[in-house]
Amino acid sequence: MMRIAGGGFALITKATHASVKVLGRIASALKVSMAALFPRKSREGSTLEPNAEAAAVRFKFDVRLLFPSNEPFAMPLARLMMATDDVRHLQRLLIVARNDQSAATPSDRAVLDAEVGHLFRLMCGHLFEAIGAFAAIDDKCRELLDVATSDARAKDALDRTRRARQTLLSKKGKRSLIHVARNLVGFHYPDDQLLRRTLDKHEWAGHLEGTLVLSPFQGLGRYTVADQITMFLIADEMGGDPKDFPQKYAEAIGDAIDLAGALAHFPQFEAKMSASSRCTP
């Protein structure tokens, strides 16, 4: 039986642990050490500090300079900022959602695993939207975007995002997991025919476990059989050997985290671009 575990970032099988490689990607995307992703209790033998602080600066600017009415990048930049903020929020939720499950009951784990899967699907949806906005900017102002990304880290982020764009927005071959998660089980749900085929296929094969988590308190239960159906929908759409799907899913989560980290650079780069340069369609 497959499940999201160990921080919610790797789809694994029983008696294994979350991928260190994936956690490393998350830490890199958030610009923190890997140790910072674990609850303080596990690092220092004490409880998690509820009032932890991080440095931040509130920057004020003239909105007309960032979104000039006569520049083609202005509205895609606004969309990219919106999507990037949503991705950042979901990154944080993914990390804190599974801080410590040592005392979790089987029912707790089933609910938490499913909720982390939902957060990941939401993040895929916002990543897909962000890539669309990035593509609009890159098409219209490619040279200026190259100039704005002046250091090695920025150029690497730009190259990473351009490669992802080709994969995510391609209309040829198998769709990426981010595309599938957004359009099949994230921002949309499958139609009756696809649901019936998936149910019949996996019920016949003995893959589906008819379970629910019930609670007298609203919001604490979970239709866990629906979570299984969701995972089988994704697995079938991705294709290949079902035994390979957990590894493919874990790798796709790592790729999504990498992409989220790369995309986070661009509103800053494009703000610099808008303040110093102009582009033409």
C-alpha positions as a printed Julia matrix, in Angstrom:
281×3 Matrix{Float64}:
   0.0    0.0     0.0
   1.41   3.41   -0.94
   1.3    6.41    1.35
   2.73   9.91    1.73
   5.07   9.86    4.7
   8.02  11.29    6.57
   7.19  14.98    6.19
   4.81  14.39    3.31
   7.32  14.82    0.51
   7.97  11.27   -0.62
   5.53   8.58   -1.63
   6.95   5.51    0.08
   6.11   1.98    1.08
   5.86   0.51    4.55
   8.99   0.48    6.74
  10.9    3.13    4.75
  11.76   6.76    5.45
  11.39  10.09    3.65
  13.95  10.74    0.94
  16.93  12.75    2.2
  17.44  13.97   -1.35
  13.91  15.42   -1.47
  14.35  17.09    1.94
  17.59  18.58    0.66
  15.74  20.07   -2.29
  13.11  21.55   -0.01
  15.79  23.09    2.22
  17.56  24.54   -0.83
  14.32  26.01   -2.19
  13.54  27.66    1.14
  17.19  28.7     1.67
  17.48  26.93    5.05
  19.48  24.01    6.42
  17.93  20.54    6.34
  17.91  20.56   10.15
  15.53  23.52   10.05
  12.88  21.34    8.4
  12.58  19.09   11.44
  10.74  20.0    14.63
  12.94  21.41   17.38
  11.96  18.46   19.56
  13.78  16.07   17.26
  16.86  18.31   17.03
  17.32  19.47   20.61
  15.13  17.26   22.77
  12.7   20.1    23.47
   9.42  21.31   22.04
   9.1   23.36   18.86
   9.6   27.08   19.51
   6.27  28.77   18.66
   7.73  32.28   18.4
  10.62  31.64   16.0
  11.57  34.7    13.98
  13.1   35.36   10.57
  14.46  38.58    9.12
  12.25  40.37    6.58
  12.01  43.84    5.08
   8.83  45.57    3.9
   9.69  47.42    0.71
   7.49  50.21   -0.68
   7.53  51.27   -4.33
   5.59  53.11   -7.01
   3.2   50.53   -8.48
   3.27  52.31  -11.85
   6.99  51.6   -12.17
   6.55  47.88  -11.61
   3.44  47.45  -13.77
   3.75  50.09  -16.5
   0.66  50.25  -18.71
   2.68  50.3   -21.93
   4.82  47.23  -21.25
   3.82  43.69  -22.31
   5.4   42.06  -19.26
   3.32  43.98  -16.69
   0.22  41.78  -16.41
   2.06  38.45  -16.69
   4.38  39.72  -13.94
   1.38  40.43  -11.71
   0.04  36.9   -12.37
   3.46  35.41  -11.66
   3.64  37.24   -8.32
   0.19  35.96   -7.37
   1.07  32.37   -8.24
   4.5   32.57   -6.56
   2.95  33.74   -3.3
   0.49  30.85   -3.38
   3.3   28.36   -4.04
   5.38  29.77   -1.16
   2.42  29.43    1.19
   1.84  25.83    0.21
   5.53  25.03    0.6
   5.36  26.16    4.21
   2.15  24.24    4.85
   3.68  21.09    3.39
   6.58  21.34    5.82
   4.6   22.1     8.98
   1.72  19.74    8.21
   3.77  16.7     9.17
   6.17  18.07   11.8
   5.84  15.15   14.2
   3.68  12.04   13.86
   5.29  10.02   16.64
   2.09  10.07   18.69
  -0.32   9.87   15.76
  -2.91   7.1    15.69
  -3.52   5.14   12.46
  -6.58   7.33   11.83
  -4.54  10.49   12.4
  -1.9    9.28    9.97
  -4.45   8.46    7.29
  -5.95  11.94    7.51
  -2.58  13.74    7.64
  -1.17  11.73    4.73
  -4.19  12.6     2.62
  -4.08  16.28    3.56
  -0.41  16.52    2.63
  -1.25  14.93   -0.72
  -3.91  17.57   -1.21
  -1.45  20.37   -0.41
   0.94  18.96   -2.99
  -1.77  18.83   -5.65
  -2.68  22.43   -4.9
   0.96  23.44   -5.21
   1.12  21.71   -8.6
  -1.85  23.77   -9.73
  -0.24  27.06   -8.74
   3.09  26.01  -10.24
   1.35  25.32  -13.54
  -0.23  28.78  -13.48
   3.11  30.38  -12.58
   4.83  28.67  -15.51
   2.17  30.04  -17.85
   2.81  33.57  -16.59
   6.57  33.07  -16.81
   6.23  31.85  -20.41
   4.34  35.02  -21.37
   7.15  37.17  -19.94
   9.89  35.03  -21.49
   8.25  35.18  -24.91
   7.91  38.96  -24.86
  11.04  40.04  -22.97
  13.51  37.18  -23.24
  16.64  39.3   -23.69
  15.85  41.64  -20.84
  15.09  38.69  -18.57
  18.55  37.31  -19.44
  20.1   40.65  -18.43
  18.14  40.83  -15.17
  19.4   37.4   -14.07
  23.0   38.52  -13.72
  24.58  36.08  -11.22
  25.21  32.33  -11.49
  22.38  31.31   -9.15
  19.89  33.45  -11.04
  20.99  32.07  -14.39
  20.63  28.53  -13.07
  17.1   29.31  -11.87
  16.25  30.78  -15.27
  17.58  27.74  -17.12
  15.69  25.41  -14.76
  12.44  27.26  -15.32
  12.83  27.38  -19.08
  13.4   23.63  -19.19
  10.33  23.06  -17.0
   8.29  25.27  -19.28
   9.06  23.09  -22.27
   7.93  20.0   -20.36
   4.86  21.39  -18.62
   3.38  23.27  -21.57
   4.21  20.69  -24.23
   1.25  19.17  -26.03
   3.26  16.13  -27.13
   3.73  12.85  -25.28
   2.77  12.04  -21.71
   1.75  14.93  -19.5
   3.95  15.84  -16.54
   2.79  15.0   -13.03
   2.33  18.72  -12.3
   0.01  19.0   -15.31
  -1.89  15.85  -14.3
  -2.23  16.91  -10.66
  -3.6   20.32  -11.65
  -6.03  19.28  -14.37
  -7.15  15.82  -13.29
  -7.37  15.85   -9.49
  -6.37  19.35   -8.37
  -8.23  22.27   -9.89
 -10.61  19.87  -11.67
 -12.0   16.39  -10.99
 -12.39  13.48  -13.44
 -15.57  12.8   -15.31
 -17.86   9.83  -14.65
 -16.37   7.59  -17.34
 -12.78   7.97  -16.14
 -13.79   7.44  -12.53
 -15.69   4.28  -13.41
 -12.76   2.85  -15.4
 -10.37   3.57  -12.53
 -12.68   2.09   -9.91
 -13.36  -1.05  -11.92
  -9.7   -1.59  -12.79
  -8.3   -1.25   -9.29
 -11.21  -2.88   -7.45
 -10.88  -5.91   -9.69
  -7.11  -6.02   -9.1
  -7.62  -5.82   -5.33
  -5.82  -2.49   -4.99
  -8.63  -0.51   -3.38
  -9.19  -0.71    0.35
 -12.69   0.36    1.4
 -11.9    2.6     4.37
 -13.27   5.79    5.89
 -12.21   7.81    8.92
 -15.3    8.92   10.85
 -15.48  11.48   13.65
 -18.34  13.23   15.47
 -16.39  16.48   15.02
 -16.9   18.15   11.67
 -13.74  18.47    9.59
 -11.8   15.68   11.33
 -13.01  12.73    9.25
 -11.76  11.63    5.86
 -13.03   9.54    2.95
  -9.74   7.69    2.66
 -11.02   5.46   -0.14
 -11.28   8.63   -2.25
  -7.62   9.4    -1.53
  -6.69   5.98   -2.89
  -8.74   6.6    -6.01
  -6.95   9.92   -6.49
  -3.53   8.27   -6.36
  -4.58   5.55   -8.82
  -5.95   8.19  -11.2
  -2.55   9.91  -11.2
  -0.65   6.63  -11.53
  -2.75   5.46  -14.48
  -2.4    8.79  -16.25
   1.38   8.81  -15.8
   1.63   5.28  -17.2
   4.42   2.75  -16.88
   4.83  -0.07  -14.39
   2.65   0.57  -11.3
   5.49  -0.75   -9.13
   7.64   2.16  -10.32
   5.04   4.81   -9.52
   6.05   5.49   -5.88
   9.58   6.36   -6.99
   8.32   8.43   -9.92
   5.94  10.27   -7.61
   8.69  11.0    -5.07
  10.97  12.31   -7.83
   8.16  14.48   -9.21
   7.62  16.0    -5.77
  11.32  16.84   -5.61
  11.16  18.38   -9.09
   8.16  20.47   -8.05
  10.04  21.73   -4.99
  13.04  22.61   -7.19
  10.8   24.47   -9.6
   9.09  26.37   -6.79
  12.48  27.51   -5.55
  13.54  28.62   -9.04
  10.31  30.48   -9.71
  10.61  32.41   -6.46
  13.51  34.35   -7.99
  11.67  35.81  -10.95
   9.38  38.46   -9.49
  12.53  40.01   -7.98
  14.46  39.8   -11.25
  11.58  41.17  -13.25
  11.07  44.01  -10.8
  14.65  45.01  -11.5
  14.01  44.6   -15.21
  10.92  46.84  -15.1
  12.76  49.55  -13.17
  15.72  49.72  -15.52
  14.61  48.58  -18.95
  11.78  48.34  -21.41
  10.91  45.57  -23.81
   8.89  45.37  -26.97
   6.61  42.57  -28.07
